[in-house]
């Protein structure tokens, strides 16, 4: 029996460190390694649908492990030697109703 195993990706989280003279928050980026993330290329149809809805070209879908409690909305992610940005809100299923190790998914676009 083959066991499905994801790879390690780096999530760039933002931590508020203060405010600027205009009262806007100042953030510091910190890298968090997330293990066992599945990475799936999106189909051409999925990419077209996402582009029609958001104007963004979502190239991959990431499956996030059940144990992860990080914020994935509007975050940068590093994998395959590239930097990506999440698109939209991560979709989350009911943890007890999903038999495998992943219960969230989020799509990413290339970040430049």
C-alpha positions in Angstrom: 0.0 0.0 0.0 1.4 3.4 -1.0 1.2 6.1 1.6 0.5 9.6 0.3 3.1 12.2 1.6 3.2 15.8 0.8 6.2 18.1 0.7 7.4 21.0 2.9 6.5 24.5 1.8 7.4 27.8 3.4 4.5 30.0 4.5 5.4 33.7 4.8 3.4 34.9 7.8 2.9 38.6 8.8 3.4 39.7 12.4 2.5 43.3 13.4 5.4 45.1 14.9 4.1 48.6 15.3 2.5 51.5 13.5 4.0 54.1 11.2 3.6 57.9 11.8 0.3 57.8 9.8 -1.2 55.1 12.1 -0.9 52.3 9.5 0.4 48.9 10.9 3.9 47.8 10.2 4.4 44.1 9.6 7.4 41.9 9.7 7.6 38.7 7.6 8.5 35.4 9.2 9.0 32.1 7.4 7.1 29.0 8.7 7.9 25.6 7.3 4.7 23.6 6.8 5.3 19.8 6.3 3.1 17.4 4.3 1.4 19.8 2.0 0.1 18.3 -1.3 0.6 20.4 -4.4 -1.7 19.8 -7.4 -1.5 21.7 -10.7 -4.8 23.2 -11.7 -6.6 22.1 -14.9 -6.9 24.6 -17.7 -10.6 24.8 -17.0 -10.0 25.6 -13.3 -7.5 28.3 -14.3 -9.9 29.9 -16.7 -12.8 29.8 -14.1 -10.6 31.4 -11.4 -9.3 34.0 -13.8 -12.9 34.9 -14.8 -13.9 35.2 -11.1 -10.9 37.0 -9.7 -8.8 38.2 -12.6 -5.9 36.0 -11.2 -4.3 33.0 -12.8 -4.3 30.3 -10.1 -1.8 27.6 -11.2 -1.7 25.2 -8.2 -4.0 24.0 -5.4 -2.4 23.3 -2.1 -3.9 20.7 0.3 -3.1 21.8 3.9 -2.7 19.3 6.8 -5.4 19.0 9.4 -3.0 20.0 12.2 -2.2 23.4 10.6 -3.6 26.4 12.4 -1.8 29.2 10.3 -3.5 31.9 8.4 -3.4 31.2 4.6 -5.5 34.0 3.3 -3.5 36.6 1.3 -0.1 35.1 2.2 3.0 34.3 0.2 4.2 30.7 -0.1 7.5 29.3 -1.3 7.8 26.0 -3.1 9.5 24.6 -6.3 12.1 27.4 -5.9 9.4 30.1 -6.6 7.3 32.4 -4.5 3.5 32.2 -4.8 0.5 34.2 -3.3 -2.7 32.6 -2.1 -5.9 33.6 -3.9 -9.2 33.9 -2.1 -10.2 32.2 1.1 -9.0 28.6 1.9 -11.8 26.1 1.7 -12.0 23.9 4.8 -13.9 20.6 5.3 -15.1 19.0 8.5 -12.0 17.3 10.0 -13.7 14.2 11.3 -15.5 13.6 8.0 -12.4 13.5 5.9 -10.4 10.3 6.1 -6.9 11.5 5.0 -4.5 14.0 6.6 -5.7 17.1 4.8 -8.9 19.2 5.3 -8.1 22.6 3.7 -7.3 23.7 0.3 -6.1 27.0 -1.1 -5.1 28.0 -4.7 -2.0 30.0 -5.5 -0.8 32.3 -8.3 2.7 33.2 -9.2 4.0 36.1 -7.1 6.3 38.6 -8.9 
